[in-house]
Each structure stands twice: as structure tokens, then as C-alpha cells.
Amino acid sequence: MTFRDWQLLAPDAAARELHHRVRERLSSAQQRAVLAFLPDEPSLTRAFAASNRATPLGGVPYLLKDLFDVAGLPTFAGSTFLPEVRPASTTNAALVRTLQSAGAVFAGKAQLHEFAYGITGENPHYGDCEHPRFPGRTSGGSSSGSAAAVAAGVVPFAIGTDTGGSVRVPAAFCGVFGFRLQPCDSWIADAFPLAPSFDTAGWFTANAADMRLAISALIDVQPAREAPRGCYLDWPDLEPDVARACRESATRFAPPADRETGDALLAGFSSNADAYNTIVAVEAWQVHQAWAQRFRNRYDPAVRQRLNRVHTLTAAQIDAAQRRLAATRDLWAKFFQSYDFLVLPATPFGALTKPECSLAKRNRLLALTAPASLGGLPVLTIPVPLPSGLTSGLQIVVKDPRSPVSDWALSQ
């Protein structure tokens, strides 16, 4: 169902339809892994009835990644203990208020990789969030529940966050559209943080038309006066089927980068993942250090290990990461002097099985997503079908979320 299909339903019918879709499209285990909170039908009926149908998103239900506060509800961030150290908010997050003003209907909270510190969607507390069409394969993370719910057709719209790929990877794995904004804006400032320098808000839709509607409803997009100029960066470390599919799909948007531009970008991006991991480790520890020891046995062991990485870092490593961050931003600034956007693959492979969710695979994902993260840049993710039936995606990286590039790309 598209945005428009939901908008045509009466409030009680919309509430029934949403609950029906949860029951029919998600197993009991999937419901626990995807949904952190689901209002009952009477509550949803009232929410649909209160929505202003004259607004752009009037009557469109959405799920909210459980990093954003909703008044009166606890925020767990994929953990078991966060409300014990951070009481439930009495006010809605800024993004929730904006969505309410736009008419969107809060339909529940979505699960995530614990504390958003992971890219696979695994969660030992609530169950791994599997791909809705390929059981046994991951949805990607950390915005796992949000992407899986849209891919399963439970809701047409879901909010996520993206620090190092947490919208882009699940969008690509689940075959949906994703959009990430920029760090430090008002819509991410009051969400529970992973690494504030890189955290961004974002969202998912099932199709291009709904993504265009969401962007136009929420962002003051500049009109396109002429076709924007971009290029495609042919990434070397891709599975062969992904390389072919992404290269072919990219021809809709841009030609391959010339050799000088491509070589400069690949060289400049080569150690971005290491710099990203180092800076995030420092910032994430600052968020968690007050209770990390007290609750050490209640963290996902993999997340606890990532948090403890900070204790192995030297001052020289941290300084090198900061210098790499500055160099990457300089490289992007130079690129945008000549181009309006860059296209590059979103993932080097399709959705992984659990045994495949290794550190090596995680690092290959981050190598692709870290350049835009270090650049603090908005990204539109467009799904790319693979011969196996799985999907990858394209990242369309722009300088400003109000750029006309996203609207132009979605119309191609």
C-alpha cells in the first residue's frame, strides 16, 4: 500500500489494516525483532482520526526507530536497561513533532541493533531482525526494524538513523528506498546518540514516489533548473554480481568517473573506515561511560566489545583519525566544486546470513559507507536488484539535503 492508499482509509479501517499486516506479515518472532512498541487498535484509530488529512502526510502511518522519544513511552534503544538510567521523556522528539504537524500517524516504535552500534541488525535481547523475504538473512542495521517493516509492507514509511550506514545498508539489503540527512540538525539532536559527530536522522519508503512525497513534505527542496552533474565511482571490492548490477543501474543517473577523479576519490577514501571506527569509539564511550561498568553484563557482548575498543586506542591513532576526517571533508569539498552528486554502491554484497556477519564483512560495508559519514553528507539510497533475488543499492551522495538531485534521481 502506498501513502495514498493509506490516506484513503477511514481511521478504524486503517487501524485494523495495520494490525492485520503485523499479524499476517510478521511471525511472532519477527514481531519481537521488528517492533519495540505497537499501540492497540483503539489507540491507533484515535491517532488516525486526529490526523489532519489536509497536510502532506495526513493519514500516513509510520514506525519510529526506538532512539527517538515519544512522550510517556520509554526509549530502550535496543537495550534492556536504558530506561533505568534515562527516564521516559514527557515531550515528543523534534522529529516526532514535525511528523505530527505534517499529518503522519505514529504507529509504533521499531527495534534496532543495540544502541545503534552495529550494521547487521543482530540483537540478542529481542532476536535478530531477519530479512522479511529471505528468512535466515539479515535485514541490515542498525535501523533494522524500520527497514524490515517497510519491506514487509507493514507500514509505508519508517524513521531510522544513520551514523555509519544504518539507513543505507538496510535499505539496500531489504530492497527499499532510504534517505539520510546531516549530523547535528534539530531532528537528530534530541535522539539517543551513538556518536553525535556522525549521527543523522533518516527514513525509508517502499517506492520512489512515496520517497519523493516524504522529502517534499519534510524538506524545502530546491527546484531543479537543469539536469545535475554527477559521476559513478566504480568500487573495486564488490561481489561480481553486485558490481555488474550497480554499474548498469548507475547509468540512469551518471557516467563513470573519469580516471583522475576516480583515482583521487578511491585514494582519499581508502582509510575512511578506520578513521570512522576510531572517532565513533571515542564518542560512543563518552555516551556510555557513566553506566558501562554497572551494566556490563546486560550489554550485547559484541556492542560491549566495541565500546571497550576506546581503551586500546592511542593518542596518535585518535589524532590520525581526526586528520583523516579533515582530509576527507576537504576531498568532498573539492569534488563538489565540479559535481552535484556522486553515485557509488551501497553494499558489496546482498543480505548476509548470520554466519556471514563477520568483522571482515562489516569492514567491507563500512568501507563503502564511511566516506559519506565522514563527510557529514546526505545520501539517497536506491535499491538495485541482483540475479539471486537479493538486492544491493546505490548511494547518491549530495552536498545539501535540499539539493534538487534527490527529487531528480527519484524521477529517473
Steps between C-alpha positions, in 0.01 A plus 500: 500500500626844405466819700187580300345159566532553875364853475180371340416271794265601779670521843357170632579320174856630501555381858358154417708477184822583682442237769398249233825562315705453815332163565505380140842620389710451812534181701490530879880490507522763226253722684728501804807573286329773294263675740602664826148637561168466318190696612175306529230543237289753694806718562598481134146581391509815710841592355376458143186700582708784646725524194446807286424354156561839339871476583752333263537178703149501646394145588837339415611261779867479595724306734761684705843357575521459877766767541245783480283596796121487501340662803414245766677207332837358604784507250707180515728551196505124448630439854341357813600771747503852350176615677669415831757774442299728271137558601220514244466841344198719565528657153522375144826518309533783249463264204186348650351847538583580138342177379189569703472846346533342155210265582697174531355251749728347764441125466764369740869469573744284306779284637866548416849367547574575866585870551525529119854362529491243222426466133343152481176518700601232751357540850533229767232659721208515255616271222692565181301705250488276194429598144120489453525307172809291564485331844844433638646811338548831675300814437810709562525755777494682715159623378399138455140504621419815305627362167354153554154638581493706179634210293235269648226748415397551862533878468585716198735730690749455784754718676857387553838647579830471316840544662716269291246351260201417719246622242702421189587137575150383607344690210731318259460158666121528528442646154342827614582869460691682772592860570745627760543861600796679663650489851412749774168619358196545724348165401793298635617729782252361755519133395700258714851526353756256374763749380361854478754618241363247251143417610229597252123451473349332197211292368386217275224456242409206279499693172641807329172692482447480876861602562448809285186582700679455832795717397277775362280493810785520749777692321502823305642346183643739245352471149724356230574758230704254293617140516757472781851379428634190668721197449510135606791369705572140402594343833765223481390275791158378383361154436486452121119498477477818708767672290311424178158594636614827660698604194198439276256673736728801538478578128154647566659772707858568401797387289803334660746735666795596287825332599647800682185558707450131573859442607495807725177391671608138550834610643336754729236255621741211556535528878168664581361196679791494745460870575126457541540208742753692709295820537177310566672292767604817683160667473299188584706445813426855611128420471521170690784537749276599792326162505719273285649316799177485701309337214788322332323161511183641345664630183509292185855354528584623150386853585690493828812397311458795262456738793813366666700558182565853626737362765732362231532826307806720525511877476684462171224283354233748605698788355548309173126434480422868546747591228341244268159650581621847400664368184183317397291814544750695293477232229120521495513880483729477196272242337193719542673787324458301176209265568153507659499137616698179522353154444665199659380154609332473838614146584758262352261202527134415561345426838721277713421181687580505871824296460611753239462796741874513568732787584648476152158541338416788736822675399418457131163665560653788694758557228211596271294698750772678699590759231159670515492459878834675543384763256181559702305480175139414410447180301209359302512119474332334203457120494672292232365150423749215479464182289462292818186690603692685771571871469783747542467873444647821373601790723433839341708738710416871490631811671172624652173319584309777322686425177273428201712193421290262712172604339661483157646152568168364629332611179745317272 
